[in-house]
């Protein structure tokens, strides 16, 4: 198996690369704009082929794909994932580049395409979501992810290649970006500062990053796994319980500013993935419960403080 991986330096991508390089008989190549700044995977670069280029460097990418001759494309790269960028018009560029990656990879001989989508493709829902839930994205990010799914899927079908698309719900774990909720909480509380949050009545599905990476690896390996899969934990505890668990791991006496941040007008109050299709196709199930995952995450931030 020869896997060409994009997005390897990202939060989820780094864990996916760790999964791949540990597998016997697997060769990998990764696309990295700046290998020197790929701190999450610094210890892995000697175990993979590094293509030093940006996602948008189509000429370099095409040459690299032909030289590496992948059997599998695993596409995780995306720019503008932060909340403040989710309605940028430039999101459509991600969809175009995803289509071009599929096009060039198929021309180079790949027969399997695995892409990372998002629950944002469904739009705001207030209940458990399965793969039959209608897609109605309300952000440019969600619309562009859905567009990438449709275009890459069509290219693969036309070429007779397998296509799989994992719609990731919320993920967490060590090495995450500090602006997301759980690392924000951990860093604030470790500094003995009071974090400001909503009333936190939402029910929210969080999957531990290493479990998410195992799911990507399972779909990549399982030749019969095709189509769209939801990727989450399959559970949705109260957000307040998650926040308090992070706080209690640091110091139960620390205050949390519940209700200090208003809900957004379009606030989703129940986000939960039905993971039955993914489990049925691959045998994958999450291994890391919330207590264990929060403990590992807080321990990492305690050791690394400001991020890395």
Secondary structure in CASP SS format (residue, H / E / C, confidence):
PFRMAT SS
TARGET T0000
AUTHOR 0000-0000-0000
METHOD secondary structure of the structure
MODEL  1
X C 1.00
X E 1.00
X E 1.00
X E 1.00
X E 1.00
X E 1.00
X C 1.00
X C 1.00
X C 1.00
X C 1.00
X H 1.00
X H 1.00
X H 1.00
X H 1.00
X H 1.00
X H 1.00
X H 1.00
X H 1.00
X H 1.00
X H 1.00
X H 1.00
X C 1.00
X C 1.00
X C 1.00
X C 1.00
X C 1.00
X E 1.00
X E 1.00
X E 1.00
X E 1.00
X E 1.00
X E 1.00
X C 1.00
X C 1.00
X H 1.00
X H 1.00
X H 1.00
X C 1.00
X H 1.00
X H 1.00
X H 1.00
X H 1.00
X H 1.00
X H 1.00
X H 1.00
X H 1.00
X H 1.00
X C 1.00
X E 1.00
X E 1.00
X E 1.00
X E 1.00
X C 1.00
X C 1.00
X C 1.00
X C 1.00
X C 1.00
X H 1.00
X H 1.00
X H 1.00
X H 1.00
X H 1.00
X H 1.00
X H 1.00
X H 1.00
X H 1.00
X H 1.00
X H 1.00
X C 1.00
X C 1.00
X C 1.00
X E 1.00
X E 1.00
X E 1.00
X E 1.00
X C 1.00
X C 1.00
X C 1.00
X C 1.00
X C 1.00
X C 1.00
X C 1.00
X H 1.00
X H 1.00
X H 1.00
X C 1.00
X C 1.00
X C 1.00
X C 1.00
X C 1.00
X H 1.00
X H 1.00
X H 1.00
X H 1.00
X H 1.00
X H 1.00
X H 1.00
X H 1.00
X H 1.00
X H 1.00
X H 1.00
X H 1.00
X H 1.00
X H 1.00
X H 1.00
X H 1.00
X H 1.00
X C 1.00
X C 1.00
X C 1.00
X C 1.00
X E 1.00
X E 1.00
X E 1.00
X E 1.00
X E 1.00
X E 1.00
X E 1.00
X H 1.00
X H 1.00
X H 1.00
X H 1.00
X C 1.00
X C 1.00
X C 1.00
X C 1.00
X C 1.00
X E 1.00
X E 1.00
X C 1.00
X C 1.00
X C 1.00
X C 1.00
X C 1.00
X C 1.00
X C 1.00
X C 1.00
X C 1.00
X C 1.00
X H 1.00
X H 1.00
X H 1.00
X H 1.00
X H 1.00
X H 1.00
X H 1.00
X H 1.00
X H 1.00
X H 1.00
X H 1.00
X H 1.00
X H 1.00
X H 1.00
X H 1.00
X H 1.00
X H 1.00
X H 1.00
X H 1.00
X H 1.00
X C 1.00
X C 1.00
X E 1.00
X E 1.00
X E 1.00
X E 1.00
X E 1.00
X E 1.00
X E 1.00
X C 1.00
X E 1.00
X E 1.00
X E 1.00
X C 1.00
X C 1.00
X C 1.00
X C 1.00
X C 1.00
X C 1.00
X C 1.00
X C 1.00
X H 1.00
X H 1.00
X H 1.00
X H 1.00
X H 1.00
X H 1.00
X H 1.00
X H 1.00
X H 1.00
X H 1.00
X C 1.00
X C 1.00
X C 1.00
X C 1.00
X C 1.00
X E 1.00
X C 1.00
X C 1.00
X C 1.00
X C 1.00
X C 1.00
X C 1.00
X E 1.00
X E 1.00
X C 1.00
X E 1.00
X E 1.00
X E 1.00
X H 1.00
X H 1.00
X H 1.00
X H 1.00
X H 1.00
X H 1.00
X H 1.00
X H 1.00
X H 1.00
X H 1.00
X H 1.00
X H 1.00
X H 1.00
X C 1.00
X C 1.00
X C 1.00
X C 1.00
X C 1.00
X E 1.00
X E 1.00
X E 1.00
X E 1.00
X E 1.00
X C 1.00
X C 1.00
X C 1.00
X C 1.00
X C 1.00
X E 1.00
X E 1.00
X H 1.00
X H 1.00
X H 1.00
X H 1.00
X H 1.00
X H 1.00
X H 1.00
X H 1.00
X H 1.00
X H 1.00
X H 1.00
X H 1.00
X C 1.00
X C 1.00
X C 1.00
X C 1.00
X C 1.00
X C 1.00
X E 1.00
X C 1.00
X C 1.00
X C 1.00
X C 1.00
X C 1.00
X C 1.00
X C 1.00
X C 1.00
X C 1.00
X C 1.00
X C 1.00
X C 1.00
X E 1.00
X E 1.00
X E 1.00
X E 1.00
X C 1.00
X C 1.00
X H 1.00
X H 1.00
X H 1.00
X H 1.00
X H 1.00
X H 1.00
X H 1.00
X C 1.00
X C 1.00
X C 1.00
X C 1.00
X C 1.00
X C 1.00
X C 1.00
X H 1.00
X H 1.00
X H 1.00
X H 1.00
X H 1.00
X H 1.00
X H 1.00
X H 1.00
X H 1.00
X H 1.00
X H 1.00
X H 1.00
X H 1.00
X H 1.00
X H 1.00
X C 1.00
X C 1.00
X C 1.00
X C 1.00
END
